[in-house]
């Protein structure tokens, strides 16, 4: 029997009814405080969240990090476990959470991910090595707030430890979803780079996509994942190619399209 821990689970959502049952079923075994920050779901996401006894809050879309920070502020506990709706903490992770000294605020915890392409576990390439810091104390740690690829702002004196167990990540259902997701993030990343003053060049326009493919498929043994490994490497190439060519396009036209952010409001 897993005991409840003084941790708030924070999840940002939009139309995640297909995935969120598994996520919430596991989260409610960990804590009595699950915070849902929703950006206009029109499916059964919110009905499912309320069925599981979650606290549901509605907000506009301000960006990944911004919306996660909203959830952090609304949490009951200072310790935050940040989860995406398509991620499921396994039993080992739930058990590891019981052994933490929650009096020590100067630690963040890095958690391994087991990612799936459809029904297949991806064991190699970048996906097979995936891990992220997801457990932290909000008194010391917050998310950055770019339009994409948010990271945690962790003070230098805070130590990082690995936590036993994993998140089961149901990343994509098929090739089409993987491609769509990769190209959407590529465009958002290009906008972020342009705003930050980063510029395209021959290396990142042409050599970087090729190296990304070689690294993912060959150096990190992605080919051992079979056809899924091939698809991931090929789509990684597309993501890198499109990101820098779209950045080049933004440089050419000299401004960002004002309607772009709205049209690309993400589905998480």
N, C-alpha and C positions, 0 to 999 in steps of 0.2 A: 504494500500500500504506500503510495507516494504522498508525503505530507505537503501541505500548502506552504509556500515560502513567501517572504515579504518582498515580492517583486511584482511590478506592474508590467503586463504585456501590452505593447502599443503596436497597433496595426493600422496602416492607411489603406483605404479601399476605394475601388470603383468597379462595380459589376464583376465581383469575384465569387458569385454564388456557386459556380462550378467547382471551386477549389476550397472554399473557406470552411466547409464542414470538418474536414480532416484537421485543418489548422486549429480551429476552435475546440474541437474535441480534446486535442492534446493540451492546448493552452489552459483549459479549465481544470485539468488535472494538476496543474502547477500552481495556480494562483486564483484568488477570489477577485482579482481586479484585472479585467481585460478591457482596454480602451480602444474603441474603433473610431477613427477619424475618417469620415466618408466624404467623398467629393462627387455627389450627385448620382449615386447608384440608381438604376432603373430596373434591375433584376431583383432577385430575392435575397441579395446580400444582407440587407438590413433586417429583414424578417428572421433570417437564420441567426444573425448576431444577437438579436433580442431573445430568441429562443434559448440561446446558450447563456443568457444572463449578462451579456456584455453591456458596458456603458457606451452609448452611441452618440457621437457628436457630428454635426454637419458643418462643412466649411467650403469655401471656394478653393480652387486650385492655385496655390502659391509656389509650388515646386516641391520636390521630394523632401529635401531637408527641412523646409519651412513647415510643411504639414506634419512631418514627424516631430518637430519641435513643439508644435501645438499639442500633439498627443502627450508629449513628455510633461508639459505644464499641467495637463488635466489629470495626470496619473495620481493614484492614491499614495503610492510608495515612491521613495527616492531612487530605489534600484529599478532600472528599466531593462526589460528584455525586448528588443526591437525585432519584430517578425514581419515578413511579408505574407500575404494571404495564401500564397502557393507554397509555403514552407511549413514543415511539421517537425517539431522537436521530438526526437525519439526517446525511448524509455531511459536509455543510459544518460542522456542529457538531463532529463527530468530528475533522475537520481543524483546526478552531480550537483544540481542546484541546491539540493538539501545540505550538502557538505560545505557550503561557502560560509566564510566569516563575514556577515553583512555589516559588522561594526567597522570593518576596514574599508574606508571609502576610496583609498588610494590605489585601487586595482581595477582594471578592466579585463574582460574575459573574451578570448578569441575562440571561436567555435568552428569546427569543421563542417563542410557541406557535402552531402551525397546527392549529386545532381542527376536528374533523369531527362532523357530525350524520348518523349512518349513513354513507353513502358520499360525502356532499357536504361539501366544504370550506366552512366559514363564514368569510366575509371581512369582515363588517361587525358592527355592534353591539359589545357588550362582548367577545364571543368573538373577534372579529376583531382586537382590540387586546391580546389576552392576552399577558402576559409575567410571569416570576417569577424571583427570585434562587434559583438551584439549585446553584451551585458555590461552595464556601466551605471555609475551613480550620477544622477542629474545635477547634483550640487557642483560637480567638477567638469562634466562632459556634456556637450551639445553637438548637434549636427551642423555642418556648414550648409549654406543655403544658395547654391548655384541652381541653374535650371535642370541640371542632370549630374549624375555621378557625385552625389553628396558623400562626404566623409565625416568622421568624428573629429572634433577638436579636443585633443587629449593633452592636458598639461604635461610638461616634461618630467615632472616628479612622479607621475602616475605610472605604475608598473603594469605590464601586460602579461597575463597568464593564459595558457591553453586550458580549456575546460573539456572534460571527458564527454563523449557523446557527440551527436551530430544533428544538424537540420537535414531532413529529407526535403529536397528541393525539386518540385515538379515544374521544371523550368519552361519547357515548351511541349506542345502536343505533337507537332509535325514540322516538316521542312518549311511550309508556308508561314507558319507562326514564327518560327525562328528567324526567317528572312525578314519578315515585317518588323519584328522587334529590333533586329540588328540595324536596319536602315533607319528606323525611327530614332534610336539612340545615336546613330551616326550624325543625323541632322542636328539633333539637340547639342551634341558635343561640338559640332562645327560652330554653332552659334555661340556656345560658351567660349571657345577658343578665339573667335573673332572679337567678342566683347572684351576679352582679356588682352587683346593685342597680339596674339600668336598668329603667325603667317605661314602659308604653305611654301614648300620648296620642292626641288626635284627629288630629294631623298624621301620625304614623307608622302609625296604624290605617287611615286612609282616603286621605290625600293621597300618602303615600310610595309605596304600590303603584301608583297611577295615574301618578305621575311616573316611576317605574322603567320602566313600559311605554312611556311617551312617549319617554323618553331612549333606551331600547334600540331601539325600532322606528323612530322618526322622527329624533331628533337625531343618533344614531349610524348612521343609514342602514340599520338592520336590514332594512327592507322590500326592499332590493336583494338579499337572500339568498333571496327567494321564500318558499315555504311554510315552509321551515326557519326563516327569519327571523321569520315570524309565530308559529310554535310557540315559539321561544325567548323572544320578547317576552311572549307570553301566559303562559308558565310562570314567567317572571321576576316577573310580576304576582302569580301564585299564591303563589310563594315568599315574597314580601314581605308579602302579605296574611296568609298563614297564620302566618308568624313572629310578627308583632305581635299577632294575635288569640290565638295560643296563649300568648304572654307575658301577655296580659290575663287569660287563663284561669288561669294559674299565680298571678297576683296575687289572683284571686278566691278560689281554693281555699286560698291561703296557704302552699303547700308543693309540693315536687316529688314526683311519684309514685316511690316507691323502686324499682319494677320497670322503670321507663322506660328507663334507660340500658342494661340488659341486653337488653331487647326490641329496642332500636335499635342493637345492636352492629353497626357498619357493615361493608359489603362493599367498602369503599374505592371 
